[in-house]
Amino acid sequence: MLVSWILYTVEPSLRSTITYAKNAKNLWDDIEERFSMVNGPRIQQLKAELAECKQHGIAMVSYYGKLKTIWDELANYEKIPNCTCGGCKCNIGTLLEKRRQEERVHQFLMGLDDVSYGTVRSNILATDPLPSLNRVYATLVQEERVKMITKTEEGRSAAMGLSVQTGYMNKGRAEIKQVCTHCERSGHEVKECFQLVGYPEWWGERPRGGGTSNRTSQKQGGRGKGGAVRANAAHVATETEKEDSSRAVTGLSNE
C-alpha cells in the first residue's frame, strides 16, 4: 500500500523510470538517490520563470496556482537548513521560513495587474507587519469578486440604456414616417384627414363641410400663400372667430 502511494505521487512521465520494489524504504531510497541531487540549471530555470510570471488578466486562482507550482518545486532544491548541533535557541529555522513567506508575498504582489489591483497592492504593502501569503491571497480574491460584480452591473445598465435609446429612436422614426395616403401630407393618418372627416369649426377659412375635395383644390385652396399649411395645423383665428369658438367650446376664454 505504501509503495502504491509513493508511485501515485510521482509524475506519470517519471513513473516508468522508477525501479519496482515491494519494500517502501528501498523504493524511497532509490528515488532520493536519483532526484535529490542539487540541480543548478533547473534552479536557474525556475527562478527565471518566477521573475516572468505575471497575471496578464487571468483569474486570481490561476495566477496563484502558477506561482505555487514554481515555489513548491524550488523549495525542494533550496531547503531551509536545520540546526544540527542541538544547542541552538534562536529558532533560526522559523525566522528563515518567515522571511521566505514575506519574499513570496512580494513576488505575488509584483505580478498583479497595475490597473486592476494597484490600489489594493499599495494598501497591503503599507501594512506593518506584512500579512501572511494566505491572507493576501484571500484579500485579492475578494477584491476580484467585487470587480466582477461591478462589471456585471455596469454591463446590465449599459444594455438597458441602449435598449431605451433604441426604443425612442424607433418611435421617432415611426412618427416621421406617418403620412396620409389621401392628401399626401405628413403628421396625420388617413382616418384623421379633414378632407374626409370634415373640417372643425375652429379651422377658419377652410370649408366647414365634411365632404371630400380633390387633391388639386386641396393643394391650391390653402389659406395664405402657397397653401402649405398642414391639414391638422392649428389656425390662428381672428377676433370674431375667437369669440365664436369660445361660445362653441365651453370653458375656454378668448386668450
C-alpha positions, 0 to 999 in steps of 0.5 A: 500500500505504501509503495502504491502511494509513493508511485501515485505521487510521482509524475506519470512521465517519471513513473516508468523510470522508477525501479519496482520494489515491494519494500517502501524504504528501498523504493524511497531510497532509490528515488532520493538517490536519483532526484535529490541531487542539487540541480543548478540549471533547473534552479536557474530555470525556475527562478527565471520563470518566477521573475516572468510570471505575471497575471496578464488578466487571468483569474486570481486562482490561476495566477496563484496556482502558477506561482505555487507550482514554481515555489513548491518545486524550488523549495525542494532544491533550496531547503531551509537548513536545520540546526544540527548541533542541538544547542541552538535557541534562536529558532533560526529555522522559523525566522528563515521560513518567515522571511521566505513567506514575506519574499513570496508575498512580494513576488505575488504582489509584483505580478498583479495587474497595475490597473486592476489591483494597484490600489489594493497592492499599495494598501497591503504593502503599507501594512506593518507587519506584512500579512501572511501569503494566505491572507493576501491571497484571500484579500485579492480574491475578494477584491476580484469578486467585487470587480466582477460584480461591478462589471456585471452591473455596469454591463446590465445598465449599459444594455438597458440604456441602449435598449431605451435609446433604441426604443425612442429612436424607433418611435421617432422614426415611426412618427416621421414616417406617418403620412396620409395616403389621401392628401399626401401630407405628413403628421396625420393618418388617413382616418384623421384627414379633414378632407374626409372627416370634415373640417372643425369649426375652429379651422377658419377659412377652410370649408366647414363641410365634411365632404371630400375635395380633390387633391388639386383644390386641396393643394391650391385652396390653402389659406395664405400663400402657397397653401402649405399649411398642414391639414391638422395645423392649428389656425390662428383665428381672428377676433370674431372667430375667437369669440365664436369658438369660445361660445362653441367650446365651453370653458375656454376664454378668448386668450 
